[in-house]
Amino acid sequence: MSRHNLGTVVAFEFLRTITKGRFWIATLFVPVILIIVFLLVFASNSSTSKSAAAQKDAHFSFEYTDASGLVDEAVVEKLGGAVATDDAAGIAAVKGGEMEAFFAYPADPTKQPIKVYGADSGVFQNGKYSSVAESILTSSVESRVDSPQYTAILQGEVSSNTTTFTDGKVAGGFNAVLPALLFLAIFYIVILLLGNQMLNSTLEEKENRVTEMILTTINPTSLILGKVISLFMIGIVQMLVFALPTVLGYLFFRSQLNIPEFDLNAFVFDPQQMIVGALILLGGFSLFTGTLVALGAVMPTAKDAGPIFGALMVLIFVPFYTITLIISDPNATIVQIFTYFPYSAPVTALLRNAFGTLPLWQAVIIIVELFVLSAIVLRVAVRLFRYGSIEYTNKVKIRDVLGRRSPTTADTAAER
């Protein structure tokens, strides 16, 4: 009977949620916004490319004076420029509209700025004057360097490749960090999107005043576990929906959307990191789900539960205020507190696990702590829901509920 009840609750809660229009409105809101943003980026990139091409082909008249002696006249002639008699004449030509721009190169360009004067073409277009003035000087200097290698170095065409080692093996670097950080991203997405659903999973029946009718046919334990399992399933549906536009954009429109290419072969999937990350994610999700379900059982309305719900949501962001310490000094006292405090442990531990600063023995302690506490919280949630289901106007006193003896089979039958 218990298994039948559990399956019934899971199917009912899952289908009830995914068949609601507001669920799909909330779920599809983010993907639709992403698609709109992708389209705008695509259109913007096309427009930018056309503008860049037009600006590249555009020419404007200019004169210059060179006190440094570095400007190459051949470079200037290619751009259609000419030498001015003096600075005053050049500025006057721009003011009078006879010339579009004038550049005055100082004796020492490394210590003094190039003075650029031009006809106003708008805030965003005026930058072309300084760009051309600087490129003329750069090209002139590069033309004096005989070696192509020297020229490449001066142009900044130099790269480096760093290899680090851990325990005699090549360290993965960020290629090892990113896969483990995926668990943190999933945790945030699921908690933030399903937080209200977790809270309302027990409040809805209380506010509709039907819980005592439900408990006449379904065991409270099966009811709570069924709600938790259905929340897991709903979370999977939402993650798949959110991932769809990103995956499609990456596969088919990567170049148009300027999405960097990810070489999955370069990523390092450390088995220990991935297993630890998955277990911390499941433990953290179970803890928050059980806590919010218990909160819904205690409070008579969602309005009453709001402040505590907000405080729980704040706890998952608090570790980010010490992210520099978490990464650079994981043994700091505040980091250790956040690591072991149950409601900040998931985020802190997932960060430390990704950056390789979470020893296996600490990971085991945190995982056990999360799962054990989740089981306790779920057990408490069942008792709170059993005794608080008919408290429609008052908050359930946890001390009174926990102080009662566990009901026997006879008591349960009598209650039903």
C-alpha positions in Angstrom: 0.0 0.0 0.0 2.9 2.3 0.8 4.6 1.8 -2.5 1.3 2.3 -4.3 0.7 5.5 -2.3 4.3 6.8 -3.1 3.9 6.1 -6.8 0.5 7.8 -6.8 1.9 10.9 -5.1 4.9 11.2 -7.4 2.7 10.8 -10.5 0.1 13.2 -9.2 2.6 15.9 -8.1 4.6 15.7 -11.3 1.7 15.7 -13.6 -0.1 18.4 -11.7 2.9 20.7 -11.9 3.9 20.1 -15.6 0.3 20.4 -16.8 -0.1 23.9 -15.3 0.2 26.8 -17.7 2.1 28.9 -15.2 4.8 26.3 -14.8 5.6 26.4 -18.5 5.3 30.1 -18.6 8.0 30.3 -15.8 10.0 27.5 -17.3 10.0 28.8 -20.9 10.6 32.4 -19.8 14.3 32.0 -19.5 14.8 30.0 -22.8 12.6 32.5 -24.7 14.6 35.4 -23.3 17.9 33.6 -24.3 16.6 33.1 -27.8 15.6 36.7 -28.1 19.1 37.7 -26.8 20.7 35.4 -29.3 18.7 36.9 -32.2 19.6 40.4 -31.0 23.3 39.5 -30.8 23.1 37.9 -34.2 21.6 41.0 -35.7 24.0 43.3 -33.8 27.0 41.3 -35.0 25.8 41.5 -38.6 25.3 45.3 -38.2 28.7 45.6 -36.5 30.4 43.7 -39.2 28.9 45.9 -41.9 29.8 49.0 -40.0 33.4 47.8 -39.5 33.7 47.0 -43.2 32.3 50.4 -44.2 34.6 52.2 -41.7 37.6 50.2 -42.9 36.9 51.3 -46.5 36.1 54.9 -45.5 38.7 57.6 -46.0 38.9 61.1 -44.7 41.2 64.0 -45.5 43.8 65.0 -42.9 47.0 66.8 -42.4 49.8 66.4 -39.9 52.9 67.8 -38.3 55.7 65.6 -37.0 58.0 66.9 -34.3 59.3 63.4 -33.6 60.6 62.6 -37.1 59.2 59.1 -36.8 56.2 59.3 -39.2 56.9 57.7 -42.5 55.5 59.8 -45.4 54.9 56.7 -47.5 52.4 55.4 -44.9 50.6 58.8 -44.8 50.4 59.0 -48.6 48.6 55.6 -48.7 46.0 57.1 -46.5 45.6 60.3 -48.5 47.2 62.6 -45.9 49.5 65.6 -46.3 52.0 67.6 -44.3 50.6 70.8 -42.7 52.7 74.0 -42.6 52.3 74.3 -38.9 49.9 73.3 -36.0 47.9 76.6 -36.2 47.3 76.2 -39.9 46.2 72.6 -39.5 43.8 73.4 -36.6 42.4 76.3 -38.6 41.8 74.1 -41.6 39.7 71.7 -39.5 37.7 74.5 -37.9 37.0 76.1 -41.3 35.8 72.8 -42.7 38.6 72.6 -45.3 40.1 69.5 -43.7 38.4 66.7 -41.7 41.3 66.0 -39.3 44.7 67.2 -38.2 47.3 65.3 -36.2 50.1 66.9 -34.3 52.8 64.4 -33.4 55.0 65.5 -30.4 58.7 65.2 -30.1 58.5 62.2 -27.8 55.3 60.2 -28.3 56.1 57.9 -25.4 55.8 60.8 -23.0 53.5 63.2 -24.7 50.1 62.4 -26.3 49.3 62.9 -30.0 47.0 65.9 -30.4 44.1 65.0 -32.6 41.6 67.5 -34.1 38.7 66.5 -36.2 35.2 67.4 -37.5 32.5 66.1 -35.2 31.1 62.9 -36.6 29.2 61.7 -33.5 30.4 60.2 -30.2 31.0 56.7 -31.6 32.5 57.8 -34.9 35.0 60.4 -33.5 37.2 57.6 -32.3 38.4 56.9 -35.9 40.6 60.0 -35.8 42.7 58.8 -32.9 42.8 55.3 -34.3 44.2 56.4 -37.6 46.7 58.8 -35.9 48.0 56.0 -33.7 48.1 53.4 -36.5 50.2 55.8 -38.7 52.8 56.1 -36.0 52.8 52.4 -35.2 53.1 51.4 -38.9 55.9 54.0 -39.4 57.9 52.5 -36.6 57.3 49.0 -37.7 58.5 49.8 -41.3 61.9 50.7 -39.8 62.3 47.2 -38.3 64.0 44.9 -40.7 63.2 41.6 -38.8 59.7 40.1 -39.2 60.2 38.5 -35.8 60.9 41.9 -34.2 57.8 43.3 -35.9 55.6 40.5 -34.6 56.9 41.0 -31.1 56.2 44.7 -31.3 52.7 43.9 -32.5 52.1 41.7 -29.5 51.9 38.5 -31.5 53.5 36.5 -28.6 51.8 33.7 -26.7 52.8 31.4 -23.9 51.9 27.9 -22.9 52.0 27.0 -19.2 52.2 23.5 -17.8 51.9 22.8 -14.1 52.3 19.5 -12.2 50.5 18.0 -9.2 52.0 14.9 -7.6 54.2 14.3 -10.6 51.3 14.5 -13.1 50.3 17.3 -15.4 47.6 19.4 -13.6 44.4 20.1 -15.5 44.2 23.8 -14.6 40.9 25.5 -15.6 40.1 22.5 -17.9 39.7 20.5 -14.7 37.9 23.3 -12.8 35.1 23.9 -15.3 33.6 20.4 -15.3 33.4 20.4 -11.5 31.9 23.9 -11.5 29.0 22.5 -13.5 27.6 21.0 -10.3 27.5 24.4 -8.6 25.7 25.9 -11.6 23.1 23.1 -11.5 22.6 23.6 -7.7 21.9 27.3 -8.1 19.6 26.8 -11.1 17.6 24.1 -9.3 17.3 25.8 -6.0 16.4 29.2 -7.4 13.9 27.9 -9.8 12.3 25.2 -7.6 12.5 27.0 -4.2 9.0 28.3 -4.4 7.7 25.0 -5.6 9.4 23.2 -2.7 7.9 25.6 -0.3 4.4 25.5 -1.8 4.4 21.7 -2.1 2.9 21.4 1.4 1.5 24.8 1.8 -0.9 24.5 -1.2 -2.9 21.7 0.4 -3.0 23.5 3.7 -4.2 26.7 2.2 -6.8 24.8 0.2 -7.7 23.0 3.5 -7.7 19.5 2.0 -4.7 18.0 3.9 -6.8 16.1 6.4 -8.7 14.5 3.5 -5.5 13.5 1.8 -4.0 12.0 4.9 -7.0 9.6 5.3 -5.8 7.7 2.2 -2.1 8.4 2.0 0.6 7.9 4.6 2.4 11.2 5.5 5.8 9.6 4.8 4.8 8.5 1.3 3.2 11.9 0.7 6.4 13.9 1.7 8.8 11.5 -0.1 6.5 11.6 -3.2 6.7 15.4 -3.2 10.5 15.3 -2.9 10.9 12.8 -5.7 8.5 14.8 -8.0 10.6 17.9 -7.3 13.7 16.1 -8.5 11.8 15.1 -11.7 10.5 18.6 -12.3 14.0 20.0 -11.8 15.4 17.7 -14.5 12.6 18.8 -16.9 13.5 22.5 -16.2 17.2 21.9 -16.7 16.6 20.2 -20.0 14.4 23.0 -21.2 16.9 25.7 -20.2 19.8 23.8 -21.8 18.1 23.4 -25.1 18.5 26.9 -26.6 22.1 27.1 -25.4 23.0 23.7 -27.0 21.2 24.6 -30.3 22.9 28.0 -30.4 26.3 26.4 -29.8 25.8 23.6 -32.4 24.3 25.7 -35.2 25.0 29.4 -34.6 28.3 29.4 -32.7 30.1 31.8 -35.1 27.2 34.1 -35.6 26.7 34.5 -31.8 30.5 34.7 -31.0 30.2 31.7 -28.7 33.8 30.4 -28.0 34.5 26.8 -29.1 34.9 24.3 -26.3 37.1 21.3 -27.0 35.6 18.7 -24.8 38.7 16.6 -25.3 40.7 19.3 -23.5 38.6 19.1 -20.3 39.9 17.0 -17.5 37.1 14.9 -15.8 38.7 13.9 -12.6 36.7 10.9 -11.3 37.0 11.9 -7.6 36.0 15.5 -8.3 33.0 14.5 -10.3 31.8 11.9 -7.8 32.3 14.2 -4.9 30.5 17.1 -6.8 27.6 14.9 -7.7 27.1 13.7 -4.1 27.4 17.2 -2.6 24.9 18.4 -5.2 22.4 15.6 -4.3 23.0 16.1 -0.5 22.5 19.9 -0.7 19.4 19.6 -2.9 17.9 17.0 -0.5 18.7 19.3 2.5 17.1 22.4 1.1 14.1 20.4 -0.3 13.5 18.8 3.1 13.9 22.1 4.9 11.5 24.0 2.6 8.9 21.2 2.8 9.2 21.3 6.6 8.8 25.1 6.5 5.7 24.7 4.5 4.3 22.2 7.1 5.0 24.7 9.9 3.7 27.9 8.4 0.0 28.5 7.7 0.5 30.6 4.6 3.2 31.4 2.0 3.3 34.9 3.3 4.3 33.8 6.8 7.0 31.5 5.3 8.4 34.3 3.1 11.0 35.8 5.5 12.5 32.4 6.4 12.5 31.3 2.8 14.4 34.5 1.9 17.0 33.9 4.6 17.6 30.4 3.3 18.1 31.8 -0.2 20.6 34.3 1.1 22.6 31.6 2.7 23.5 30.1 -0.6 25.0 33.4 -1.8 26.9 34.3 1.4 29.9 32.2 0.5 30.5 34.3 -2.6 31.5 37.2 -0.3 34.5 35.2 0.7 35.2 33.6 -2.7 38.8 34.9 -2.8 39.5 33.3 0.6 37.8 30.1 -0.5 40.1 29.8 -3.5 43.3 31.2 -2.1 43.1 30.3 1.6 40.7 27.4 2.2 42.0 26.9 5.7 40.8 30.3 6.9 38.4 30.2 9.8 35.5 31.7 8.0 36.0 29.3 5.1 36.0 26.4 7.4 32.8 27.6 9.1 31.1 28.0 5.7 32.4 24.5 4.7 30.8 22.7 7.6 27.7 24.8 8.2 25.0 22.8 6.5 23.2 25.5 4.6 26.4 27.1 3.2 28.3 23.8 2.9 26.9 22.9 -0.6 28.2 26.1 -2.3 31.4 26.3 -0.4 32.3 22.7 -0.8 31.4 22.7 -4.5 33.7 25.7 -5.0 36.6 24.1 -3.1 36.0 20.8 -4.9 36.2 22.5 -8.3 39.4 24.3 -7.4 41.0 21.3 -5.8 41.2 22.6 -2.2 38.8 20.1 -0.7 40.6 17.1 0.8 38.8 13.8 0.4 38.4 13.3 4.1 36.6 16.7 4.4 34.5 15.8 1.4 33.4 12.6 3.1 32.4 14.4 6.3 30.4 17.0 4.4 28.6 14.5 2.2 27.7 12.4 5.3 26.6 15.5 7.1 24.3 16.6 4.3 22.7 13.2 3.8 22.2 12.5 7.5 20.8 15.9 8.1 18.6 15.6 5.1 17.2 12.4 6.4 16.6 14.0 9.8 14.9 17.1 8.3 12.7 14.9 6.1 11.7 12.9 9.1 10.9 16.0 11.0 9.0 17.4 8.0 6.8 14.2 8.0 6.0 14.7 11.7 5.3 18.4 11.2 3.0 17.7 8.3 1.2 14.9 10.2 0.5 17.1 13.2 0.4 20.5 11.5 -1.8 19.7 8.5 -4.9 21.1 10.2 -3.3 24.2 11.5 -4.6 26.6 8.9 -4.3 29.9 10.8 -1.5 29.3 13.4 2.1 28.4 13.1 2.9 24.9 14.3 5.1 24.8 17.4 8.0 22.5 16.5 8.8 21.8 20.2 5.3 20.6 20.9 5.2 18.4 17.8 8.6 16.8 18.4 7.7 16.3 22.1 4.8 14.0 21.1 5.3 10.3 21.0 5.4 8.7 17.6 2.0 7.4 16.6 1.4 3.7 16.5 -0.4 1.8 13.8 -3.5 1.8 16.0 -3.3 5.5 16.5 -2.9 6.1 12.8 -5.9 3.9 12.1 -7.9 5.8 14.7 -6.9 9.1 13.3 -8.0 8.0 9.9 
